[in-house]
Amino acid sequence: MHIYDYIIIGSGLTGLTIAKKISQETSNILVLEAEAVAGGISRSAVMNDHKLNNGLRFFPATDVSTKALEFLNEVLGQNVAADRSENLIETYEASGFKRFTGFGEKAPEFYEQLSYFLSADEYKLNLQPYEWIQILVSQLQDKIQTKSIVTRFGFEGLDSEKPELTHVVVNGSKNLYARNFIFAGPVKDLGLLIPDDILNARAKAKLKKAQAWQAVGLDLVHSVAAEKTNLLVLNGTTDDDIGPCVGRFSAAVNGSTQSTSQWLSFVDSESAEDTENIGMILKKIKRQIKRAFPELSDAIIKERVSVSPVISGSDLKLNANGTLAKVENLWVASPQVNSYQNLLGALLQAKLILSALGFAAEDVTVSQVEESSHVEESTSGEAEIV
Ligand SMILES: Cc1cc2nc3c(=O)[nH]c(=O)nc-3n(C[C@H](O)[C@H](O)[C@H](O)COP(=O)(O)OP(=O)(O)OC[C@H]3O[C@@H](n4cnc5c(N)ncnc54)[C@H](O)[C@@H]3O)c2cc1C
């Protein structure tokens, strides 16, 4: 029976970043990916021969994000960001375009998700997130096993004082053994993957109930070039529950006169179950684009819609080092347990876990781990992610 040093579950940015760093110390690792293609939600999309990010990908320029990109540069061995520039956000009102200054008293329910895009400065990326993924996938190719859904975490001695996580069950039947496990999939799924003896019914109910947001993405190809390429927040005149969207146009692509635009809004998981709600969100996004950019809206030649899995919302007890309470060898690496539930959070959470495991990331201290993960010590010595 083979025993891996590390099994990493999920081949998104978080899982791949961790795997790449660990692979520099041991080759005895395995990345398990449920889908047929590695890369998670940041892998590339192709529309009309244009290779794009799978939806809008914005990266703020702050002190925290600068450090995160330095870490990514080191992992990839390439410099991903070019310049810092002012994030000139505009909105459209009846009188025309104007600088976006905030939502006033009408902040949307998903303001926390949206606020990430409102940072004063942004990084112009000379390597796009889908390219980060391509590099990591090509470097780790022989370590990634696709079409492999982890359906259960397997423990030995479940009725003893100290149950031990020894293996994962893949596709419902195959057991794969490791000394350490890193979970980089949706945190809510832990409720299904972990036996009740380890994560009790109350903890599972809390996980299930936590408010969770999903991203609704609309990507468009236009047959004409765009006039603006800065970030746009479009809200319109209707005061409804659907809320605003954020998006931007690309400059003319591949020397052609075509342009692309990518738009993003959020929906809570419960509403996302009803396709009518998704339809309404898309309709509203399109209405706002048409109002602000009638010509570009009439020149749409291709569209692509995506609804992501849950990208935020977790209420889970973790130890201060990022392991699941009561399980010393299972690290939870999803950005959903980080303050930043996005690309930045993926990098920060990867860095935190690597630091807790003793792999480089030398400038992260345990107190920073706690700060970034919003960890609070409880009297039992366990830490609660809030
Ligand atoms: C449309 C859209 C727009 C976005 N825009 C931005 C943006 O502008 N800026 C920004 O910073 N962030 C943005 N984000 C968020 C950002 O892309 C994500 O936070 C980040 O990519 C998450 O990476 P991850 O590795 O944690 O998760 P993922 O990329 O979701 O990877 C998780 C992987 O785990 C696999 N998996 C799950 N469960 C299992 C299992 N049981 N067994 C095996 N494999 C499993 C999944 O198949 C998946 O491949 C956006 C997201 C979307 C969807």
The ligand as an ORCA input file, in Angstrom:
! r2SCAN-3c Opt
* xyz 0 1
  C     -17.078     34.560    -12.283
  C     -16.033     34.773    -11.189
  C     -15.348     35.975    -11.131
  C     -14.383     36.175    -10.138
  N     -13.717     37.338    -10.131
  C     -12.703     37.507     -9.278
  C     -11.898     38.672     -9.335
  O     -12.133     39.550    -10.164
  N     -10.884     38.782     -8.449
  C     -10.608     37.816     -7.522
  O      -9.645     37.994     -6.769
  N     -11.339     36.704     -7.418
  C     -12.372     36.519     -8.279
  N     -13.110     35.382     -8.224
  C     -12.856     34.420     -7.145
  C     -11.635     33.533     -7.384
  O     -11.614     33.099     -8.725
  C     -11.693     32.336     -6.427
  O     -11.807     32.791     -5.109
  C     -10.450     31.464     -6.497
  O     -10.180     31.136     -7.836
  C     -10.698     30.222     -5.669
  O      -9.668     29.298     -5.932
  P      -9.703     27.906     -5.186
  O      -8.519     27.153     -5.584
  O      -9.870     28.128     -3.731
  O     -11.076     27.217     -5.642
  P     -11.474     26.574     -7.026
  O     -10.856     27.250     -8.163
  O     -12.973     26.461     -6.971
  O     -10.863     25.118     -6.952
  C     -11.389     24.100     -6.165
  C     -11.162     22.793     -6.910
  O     -11.478     21.706     -6.031
  C     -12.146     20.720     -6.785
  N     -12.918     19.924     -5.811
  C     -13.927     20.358     -5.023
  N     -14.381     19.364     -4.256
  C     -13.627     18.281     -4.555
  C     -13.616     16.939     -4.095
  N     -14.483     16.504     -3.163
  N     -12.712     16.067     -4.624
  C     -11.821     16.490     -5.562
  N     -11.790     17.750     -6.043
  C     -12.684     18.626     -5.538
  C     -13.024     21.507     -7.743
  O     -13.422     20.724     -8.847
  C     -12.082     22.645     -8.118
  O     -11.308     22.334     -9.256
  C     -14.106     35.158     -9.180
  C     -14.800     33.954     -9.245
  C     -15.740     33.752    -10.241
  C     -16.440     32.430    -10.298
*
